[in-house]
Structure formats: C-alpha cells, structure tokens
Amino acid sequence: MPRSVNSVASRARRKKVLKSAKGYWGRRKNVWTVAKNAVEKGMQYAYRDRKAKKREFRALWIQRINAGARAHGMSYSVFMCKLKEAKIDLNRKVLADLAMNHPEAFKAVVDKVK
C-alpha cells in the first residue's frame, strides 16, 4: 500500500502560517521554518500583552485621576476612599475620562465627596 502524506493539509497549514507572517521583514515572511518560529513568538507576545494592556491602562487611569484630584486639593487614595464612603459607583476608566475631558463634571464629583 502506498504511503499517504496528506499534502493538502500540510500545504494549508503552511499557507496559514505564511499568511500570518505577512509584513515581517526578510526571511521571516517567506521561509517556512523561520516564519513558523516568528509567528509562534508573535503569538506568545500577543497573549502576554493582552494581559499587560489591562494593567497599563489601569495605571494610566489612576495617574489621570490622581492629577485631577490633586488639582482640587486631594490625593488619589483619599479621593477613592471618600468616593466609596459616598457610595458613588464610578469605575476608574470613567473617572479618568471625566478628569481629562470633562473637568467641570469631575469637579462636581469631587465636591460631592468632600
């Protein structure tokens, strides 16, 4: 019985990887073994950075809220504590947006918690 290698599936697999490597520089875009390694590494970075992105944005929001709160004579930690005591349920993303783009609305929130 002749050996069956299923070249259709092999080629499809390779095409999928080479398509993912589109835009890479040099041999990383068109040589199978190099492209496979580059794409695998890129997927690892993508997985890791989807998690890191959340941390980075939270840190950015905290910095913006802190800057807005300090402009009204209050530190970030005190502001967040008073926000919880006043039972105002706004998340950091919304508060950061208010502090940056709608300072009058952020001032209203600060006055409410003071």
Beta strands, then each sheet from edge to edge (+ up, - down):
end
